[in-house]
């Protein structure tokens, strides 16, 4: 019986620790998806309005119209990143024209400890991937 209990504890600990490590990776992916959604939203907004910018800081992404954060149904931008997630951008501001184009660049989404990260590229056409 003791051997069975030790074996079960070993199996449960392996499963538990593998899931704990995956939490950091999933938080990075979720944050990356939020950044892509904000960039796409800004592109769509720029084609119907003017003077749209996206500002990227270490802990948030902000969609602005005429320098004022845009209001959403669920609240206002800026969208704060979860605790432990940071953004690093090659350009702190991306301005969009009426065709939805912006300057190319890249944004790195990473855990603050640097263990997990994801990169996204912004093309001149404003396509983010």
Helices and strands as residue ranges (DSSP letters): H 2-46, E 52-56, E 60-65, E 68-69, E 71-72, E 75-76, E 79-80, E 85-89, E 93-96, E 105-111, E 117-122
